Amino acid sequence: MLTNYTAKYTKIDSGYMGQLVEWPEVITEGKTIEECREMLKDALCEMILAYQQQGKEVPTGGCLLEQLPVEA
């Protein structure tokens, strides 16, 4: 079953931080928003695999939505 998650991006000094709203443990950083997005996808895949291997229930996602940072 395919689940969508809400990605929230925050501008930080070194680039961007990405985190899943429904699964806050999935968090990463990237120099660009595109790099951060790819890193977040990779982190999500790794967390799903780790949870499955440990027999844990994977958190349910919401709708697919990206909250992009507002540039000052």
N, CA, C and O atoms as a GROMACS GRO file, in nm:
protein
  288
    1MET      N    1   0.083  -0.118   0.000
    1MET     CA    2   0.000   0.000   0.000
    1MET      C    3   0.088   0.125   0.000
    1MET      O    4   0.181   0.136   0.080
    2LEU      N    5   0.059   0.217  -0.089
    2LEU     CA    6   0.135   0.340  -0.100
    2LEU      C    7   0.075   0.445  -0.008
    2LEU      O    8  -0.045   0.470  -0.010
    3THR      N    9   0.161   0.507   0.074
    3THR     CA   10   0.117   0.610   0.167
    3THR      C   11   0.191   0.738   0.135
    3THR      O   12   0.311   0.736   0.106
    4ASN      N   13   0.121   0.849   0.140
    4ASN     CA   14   0.182   0.979   0.119
    4ASN      C   15   0.203   1.047   0.254
    4ASN      O   16   0.125   1.029   0.347
    5TYR      N   17   0.310   1.125   0.262
    5TYR     CA   18   0.342   1.198   0.384
    5TYR      C   19   0.357   1.346   0.353
    5TYR      O   20   0.386   1.385   0.240
    6THR      N   21   0.338   1.428   0.454
    6THR     CA   22   0.352   1.573   0.440
    6THR      C   23   0.496   1.611   0.471
    6THR      O   24   0.545   1.585   0.581
    7ALA      N   25   0.564   1.672   0.376
    7ALA     CA   26   0.703   1.715   0.394
    7ALA      C   27   0.705   1.864   0.428
    7ALA      O   28   0.641   1.945   0.362
    8LYS      N   29   0.780   1.897   0.533
    8LYS     CA   30   0.795   2.036   0.575
    8LYS      C   31   0.942   2.072   0.561
    8LYS      O   32   1.029   2.002   0.613
    9TYR      N   33   0.970   2.182   0.492
    9TYR     CA   34   1.108   2.226   0.470
    9TYR      C   35   1.131   2.358   0.542
    9TYR      O   36   1.047   2.448   0.539
   10THR      N   37   1.247   2.368   0.605
   10THR     CA   38   1.285   2.488   0.679
   10THR      C   39   1.421   2.535   0.629
   10THR      O   40   1.514   2.455   0.617
   11LYS      N   41   1.432   2.664   0.599
   11LYS     CA   42   1.561   2.721   0.557
   11LYS      C   43   1.651   2.731   0.679
   11LYS      O   44   1.612   2.787   0.782
   12ILE      N   45   1.772   2.676   0.668
   12ILE     CA   46   1.871   2.682   0.776
   12ILE      C   47   2.001   2.738   0.718
   12ILE      O   48   2.014   2.754   0.596
   13ASP      N   49   2.097   2.769   0.804
   13ASP     CA   50   2.223   2.830   0.758
   13ASP      C   51   2.294   2.746   0.652
   13ASP      O   52   2.350   2.801   0.557
   14SER      N   53   2.293   2.614   0.666
   14SER     CA   54   2.365   2.527   0.574
   14SER      C   55   2.282   2.484   0.453
   14SER      O   56   2.330   2.408   0.370
   15GLY      N   57   2.157   2.531   0.442
   15GLY     CA   58   2.072   2.494   0.330
   15GLY      C   59   1.927   2.479   0.373
   15GLY      O   60   1.860   2.577   0.407
   16TYR      N   61   1.878   2.353   0.373
   16TYR     CA   62   1.740   2.324   0.409
   16TYR      C   63   1.732   2.202   0.499
   16TYR      O   64   1.812   2.109   0.486
   17MET      N   65   1.637   2.203   0.589
   17MET     CA   66   1.605   2.087   0.672
   17MET      C   67   1.468   2.038   0.628
   17MET      O   68   1.376   2.118   0.611
   18GLY      N   69   1.456   1.909   0.609
   18GLY     CA   70   1.328   1.848   0.571
   18GLY      C   71   1.283   1.750   0.678
   18GLY      O   72   1.364   1.677   0.735
   19GLN      N   73   1.152   1.749   0.703
   19GLN     CA   74   1.096   1.661   0.806
   19GLN      C   75   0.956   1.619   0.763
   19GLN      O   76   0.884   1.695   0.698
   20LEU      N   77   0.917   1.498   0.801
   20LEU     CA   78   0.781   1.453   0.774
   20LEU      C   79   0.692   1.491   0.892
   20LEU      O   80   0.723   1.461   1.007
   21VAL      N   81   0.581   1.556   0.862
   21VAL     CA   82   0.489   1.602   0.967
   21VAL      C   83   0.430   1.484   1.044
   21VAL      O   84   0.425   1.487   1.166
   22GLU      N   85   0.386   1.381   0.972
   22GLU     CA   86   0.322   1.266   1.037
   22GLU      C   87   0.422   1.172   1.103
   22GLU      O   88   0.383   1.087   1.184
   23TRP      N   89   0.548   1.184   1.070
   23TRP     CA   90   0.653   1.095   1.121
   23TRP      C   91   0.777   1.179   1.149
   23TRP      O   92   0.874   1.173   1.073
   24PRO      N   93   0.776   1.257   1.258
   24PRO     CA   94   0.882   1.354   1.286
   24PRO      C   95   1.022   1.296   1.299
   24PRO      O   96   1.121   1.370   1.288
   25GLU      N   97   1.033   1.166   1.323
   25GLU     CA   98   1.164   1.104   1.334
   25GLU      C   99   1.237   1.102   1.200
   25GLU      O  100   1.359   1.088   1.195
   26VAL      N  101   1.161   1.115   1.090
   26VAL     CA  102   1.221   1.118   0.957
   26VAL      C  103   1.258   1.263   0.927
   26VAL      O  104   1.172   1.346   0.894
   27ILE      N  105   1.387   1.292   0.939
   27ILE     CA  106   1.437   1.429   0.926
   27ILE      C  107   1.574   1.426   0.860
   27ILE      O  108   1.652   1.334   0.884
   28THR      N  109   1.603   1.524   0.778
   28THR     CA  110   1.732   1.528   0.708
   28THR      C  111   1.763   1.671   0.666
   28THR      O  112   1.683   1.762   0.686
   29GLU      N  113   1.880   1.690   0.606
   29GLU     CA  114   1.922   1.821   0.559
   29GLU      C  115   1.984   1.808   0.420
   29GLU      O  116   2.031   1.701   0.382
   30GLY      N  117   1.982   1.918   0.346
   30GLY     CA  118   2.046   1.924   0.215
   30GLY      C  119   2.087   2.066   0.184
   30GLY      O  120   2.031   2.161   0.240
   31LYS      N  121   2.184   2.081   0.096
   31LYS     CA  122   2.232   2.215   0.060
   31LYS      C  123   2.128   2.292  -0.021
   31LYS      O  124   2.118   2.414  -0.010
   32THR      N  125   2.050   2.219  -0.104
   32THR     CA  126   1.944   2.281  -0.184
   32THR      C  127   1.812   2.213  -0.148
   32THR      O  128   1.812   2.106  -0.087
   33ILE      N  129   1.701   2.276  -0.186
   33ILE     CA  130   1.570   2.215  -0.159
   33ILE      C  131   1.557   2.082  -0.234
   33ILE      O  132   1.496   1.989  -0.183
   34GLU      N  133   1.614   2.074  -0.354
   34GLU     CA  134   1.606   1.951  -0.432
   34GLU      C  135   1.685   1.839  -0.364
   34GLU      O  136   1.639   1.725  -0.356
   35GLU      N  137   1.805   1.872  -0.316
   35GLU     CA  138   1.886   1.773  -0.246
   35GLU      C  139   1.817   1.728  -0.119
   35GLU      O  140   1.816   1.610  -0.086
   36CYS      N  141   1.759   1.822  -0.047
   36CYS     CA  142   1.689   1.790   0.077
   36CYS      C  143   1.570   1.697   0.049
   36CYS      O  144   1.545   1.603   0.125
   37ARG      N  145   1.498   1.724  -0.058
   37ARG     CA  146   1.383   1.642  -0.096
   37ARG      C  147   1.428   1.498  -0.123
   37ARG      O  148   1.364   1.404  -0.076
   38GLU      N  149   1.537   1.481  -0.198
   38GLU     CA  150   1.587   1.347  -0.228
   38GLU      C  151   1.637   1.276  -0.102
   38GLU      O  152   1.614   1.157  -0.083
   39MET      N  153   1.705   1.351  -0.016
   39MET     CA  154   1.754   1.293   0.110
   39MET      C  155   1.636   1.250   0.198
   39MET      O  156   1.643   1.146   0.265
   40LEU      N  157   1.529   1.329   0.199
   40LEU     CA  158   1.411   1.296   0.279
   40LEU      C  159   1.344   1.169   0.226
   40LEU      O  160   1.300   1.085   0.305
   41LYS      N  161   1.338   1.154   0.095
   41LYS     CA  162   1.282   1.031   0.035
   41LYS      C  163   1.365   0.910   0.076
   41LYS      O  164   1.311   0.806   0.113
   42ASP      N  165   1.498   0.925   0.070
   42ASP     CA  166   1.587   0.815   0.110
   42ASP      C  167   1.569   0.781   0.258
   42ASP      O  168   1.563   0.664   0.296
   43ALA      N  169   1.561   0.886   0.342
   43ALA     CA  170   1.544   0.864   0.486
   43ALA      C  171   1.412   0.792   0.513
   43ALA      O  172   1.405   0.705   0.600
   44LEU      N  173   1.307   0.828   0.440
   44LEU     CA  174   1.177   0.762   0.457
   44LEU      C  175   1.187   0.614   0.422
   44LEU      O  176   1.136   0.530   0.495
   45CYS      N  177   1.250   0.584   0.311
   45CYS     CA  178   1.265   0.443   0.270
   45CYS      C  179   1.342   0.363   0.375
   45CYS      O  180   1.306   0.249   0.406
   46GLU      N  181   1.448   0.421   0.428
   46GLU     CA  182   1.528   0.354   0.531
   46GLU      C  183   1.448   0.332   0.659
   46GLU      O  184   1.459   0.226   0.722
   47MET      N  185   1.369   0.431   0.699
   47MET     CA  186   1.288   0.417   0.820
   47MET      C  187   1.180   0.311   0.802
   47MET      O  188   1.155   0.232   0.893
   48ILE      N  189   1.116   0.308   0.686
   48ILE     CA  190   1.015   0.205   0.660
   48ILE      C  191   1.078   0.067   0.670
   48ILE      O  192   1.022  -0.023   0.732
   49LEU      N  193   1.194   0.050   0.608
   49LEU     CA  194   1.263  -0.079   0.611
   49LEU      C  195   1.300  -0.117   0.754
   49LEU      O  196   1.280  -0.232   0.795
   50ALA      N  197   1.353  -0.022   0.831
   50ALA     CA  198   1.392  -0.049   0.970
   50ALA      C  199   1.270  -0.088   1.053
   50ALA      O  200   1.276  -0.182   1.132
   51TYR      N  201   1.160  -0.016   1.037
   51TYR     CA  202   1.039  -0.048   1.112
   51TYR      C  203   0.987  -0.187   1.076
   51TYR      O  204   0.946  -0.262   1.164
   52GLN      N  205   0.989  -0.220   0.947
   52GLN     CA  206   0.941  -0.352   0.904
   52GLN      C  207   1.029  -0.462   0.961
   52GLN      O  208   0.979  -0.566   1.004
   53GLN      N  209   1.160  -0.442   0.962
   53GLN     CA  210   1.252  -0.542   1.015
   53GLN      C  211   1.233  -0.561   1.165
   53GLN      O  212   1.255  -0.671   1.216
   54GLN      N  213   1.192  -0.456   1.236
   54GLN     CA  214   1.171  -0.463   1.380
   54GLN      C  215   1.027  -0.503   1.416
   54GLN      O  216   0.993  -0.516   1.533
   55GLY      N  217   0.944  -0.521   1.315
   55GLY     CA  218   0.805  -0.558   1.340
   55GLY      C  219   0.721  -0.443   1.394
   55GLY      O  220   0.616  -0.466   1.454
   56LYS      N  221   0.766  -0.322   1.374
   56LYS     CA  222   0.691  -0.205   1.421
   56LYS      C  223   0.591  -0.161   1.314
   56LYS      O  224   0.610  -0.185   1.195
   57GLU      N  225   0.485  -0.096   1.360
   57GLU     CA  226   0.386  -0.044   1.267
   57GLU      C  227   0.435   0.089   1.209
   57GLU      O  228   0.476   0.180   1.282
   58VAL      N  229   0.431   0.098   1.076
   58VAL     CA  230   0.474   0.221   1.008
   58VAL      C  231   0.364   0.325   1.025
   58VAL      O  232   0.247   0.297   0.999
   59PRO      N  233   0.400   0.447   1.070
   59PRO     CA  234   0.298   0.552   1.087
   59PRO      C  235   0.222   0.580   0.958
   59PRO      O  236   0.277   0.573   0.848
   60THR      N  237   0.095   0.611   0.973
   60THR     CA  238   0.009   0.641   0.859
   60THR      C  239   0.034   0.783   0.813
   60THR      O  240   0.043   0.875   0.894
   61GLY      N  241   0.045   0.800   0.684
   61GLY     CA  242   0.064   0.932   0.626
   61GLY      C  243  -0.068   1.003   0.604
   61GLY      O  244  -0.175   0.946   0.624
   62GLY      N  245  -0.058   1.126   0.564
   62GLY     CA  246  -0.176   1.206   0.532
   62GLY      C  247  -0.184   1.226   0.383
   62GLY      O  248  -0.169   1.132   0.306
   63CYS      N  249  -0.208   1.348   0.344
   63CYS     CA  250  -0.211   1.379   0.202
   63CYS      C  251  -0.070   1.421   0.158
   63CYS      O  252   0.012   1.458   0.242
   64LEU      N  253  -0.044   1.414   0.030
   64LEU     CA  254   0.086   1.455  -0.021
   64LEU      C  255   0.089   1.607  -0.031
   64LEU      O  256   0.018   1.667  -0.112
   65LEU      N  257   0.172   1.667   0.051
   65LEU     CA  258   0.178   1.813   0.058
   65LEU      C  259   0.318   1.854   0.098
   65LEU      O  260   0.376   1.796   0.190
   66GLU      N  261   0.372   1.952   0.029
   66GLU     CA  262   0.501   2.005   0.066
   66GLU      C  263   0.483   2.147   0.115
   66GLU      O  264   0.421   2.230   0.048
   67GLN      N  265   0.536   2.174   0.232
   67GLN     CA  266   0.534   2.308   0.287
   67GLN      C  267   0.670   2.369   0.259
   67GLN      O  268   0.767   2.341   0.330
   68LEU      N  269   0.678   2.452   0.157
   68LEU     CA  270   0.804   2.511   0.117
   68LEU      C  271   0.835   2.632   0.204
   68LEU      O  272   0.744   2.702   0.247
   69PRO      N  273   0.963   2.656   0.229
   69PRO     CA  274   1.000   2.769   0.314
   69PRO      C  275   0.973   2.901   0.243
   69PRO      O  276   0.983   2.911   0.120
   70VAL      N  277   0.940   3.000   0.321
   70VAL     CA  278   0.920   3.135   0.268
   70VAL      C  279   1.052   3.206   0.271
   70VAL      O  280   1.116   3.214   0.376
   71GLU      N  281   1.094   3.259   0.159
   71GLU     CA  282   1.220   3.333   0.152
   71GLU      C  283   1.197   3.473   0.207
   71GLU      O  284   1.098   3.539   0.175
   72ALA      N  285   1.290   3.519   0.290
   72ALA     CA  286   1.278   3.652   0.350
   72ALA      C  287   1.319   3.759   0.251
   72ALA      O  288   1.316   3.878   0.283
   0.00000   0.00000   0.00000
